[in-house]
């Protein structure tokens, strides 16, 4: 696969995912400036193999692992995610809900019209 600026942006977005956190293919694409590029993210990861990227932190939008259950890739991704402290159940990482806004955010939020 020829390297492009978009590919470099995708790699940077993947490298920016902190240990113990996950992002969807779509979230990675949006952070790379490709709002409709989820499949491009998946193709890049498939073509690159491990290549030093924390590929295991990229999941489907619903938190599921994209590899088929029982495959070596699925087992490897589950092991890596669990090693980072994430809970994986039935091939899915359950992401916590976003935090409630703090008092400052509630007090200083713009008023709705």
C-alpha positions in Angstrom: 0.0 0.0 0.0 1.4 3.4 -1.0 1.9 5.7 1.9 -0.2 8.9 1.8 -0.9 11.8 4.0 -4.2 10.2 5.0 -2.4 7.0 5.9 0.0 8.9 8.1 -2.9 10.7 9.8 -4.6 7.3 10.4 -1.4 5.9 11.9 -1.0 9.0 14.1 -4.6 8.7 15.3 -4.1 5.0 16.2 -0.8 5.7 18.0 -2.6 8.4 20.0 -5.0 5.9 21.6 -3.9 5.6 25.2 -3.3 2.1 26.7 -6.5 0.9 28.4 -8.7 2.8 25.9 -10.3 1.8 22.6 -11.6 3.7 19.6 -13.9 2.6 16.8 -12.7 2.5 13.2 -14.9 5.5 12.5 -13.5 7.5 15.5 -10.0 6.8 14.2 -11.0 8.0 10.7 -12.6 11.2 12.0 -9.5 12.0 14.1 -7.5 11.5 10.9 -9.6 13.9 9.0 -11.6 11.3 7.1 -15.2 11.4 8.4 -16.3 8.5 6.2 -13.0 6.6 6.2 -13.7 3.7 8.6 -13.1 1.1 5.9 -9.9 2.8 5.0 -8.7 2.4 8.6 -9.6 -1.3 8.5 -7.7 -1.8 5.2 -4.6 0.0 6.5 -4.5 -2.1 9.6 -5.0 -5.3 7.5 -2.2 -4.3 5.1 0.2 -3.2 7.9 -0.1 -6.2 10.2 1.4 -5.4 13.6 3.8 -2.7 12.3 4.2 -1.3 15.8 0.7 0.1 15.9 -1.6 -0.6 18.8 -4.1 -2.2 16.4 -5.8 -4.1 19.2 -7.3 -0.8 20.5 -9.4 -0.3 17.3 -12.8 -2.0 17.4 -16.2 -1.9 15.6 -18.5 0.9 16.5 -20.4 -1.3 18.9 -17.3 -2.4 20.7 -17.0 -5.8 19.0 -13.7 -7.3 17.8 -13.7 -7.5 14.0 -11.9 -10.8 13.9 -14.1 -13.9 13.8 -14.5 -15.5 17.2 -12.1 -18.4 17.7 -9.6 -17.1 15.2 -5.9 -16.5 16.2 -6.4 -12.7 15.6 -9.5 -12.6 17.9 -7.6 -14.4 20.7 -4.6 -12.1 20.3 -6.7 -9.0 20.4 -8.6 -10.2 23.5 -5.3 -11.0 25.3 -3.9 -7.6 24.5 -7.0 -5.7 25.6 -7.2 -7.7 28.8 -3.5 -7.1 29.5 -4.3 -3.4 29.4 -7.1 -3.8 32.0 -10.1 -3.8 29.7 -13.0 -6.1 30.2 -13.8 -8.2 27.2 -17.0 -10.3 27.2 -18.2 -12.3 24.3 -15.8 -10.5 22.0 -17.0 -7.1 23.0 -15.4 -4.3 25.1 -18.0 -2.5 27.1 -17.1 1.1 27.2 -18.1 3.2 30.2 -20.7 5.9 29.6 -19.3 9.4 29.1 -18.8 11.2 32.4 -21.5 13.5 33.7 -20.7 17.2 33.2 -19.1 18.8 36.2 -20.6 21.8 38.0 -18.5 24.3 36.0 -19.7 22.9 32.7 -23.3 23.1 33.9 -23.0 26.7 35.2 -21.0 28.1 32.3 -22.6 26.2 29.4 -24.2 28.5 26.8 -27.9 29.0 27.3 -30.3 27.4 24.7 -32.4 29.8 22.7 
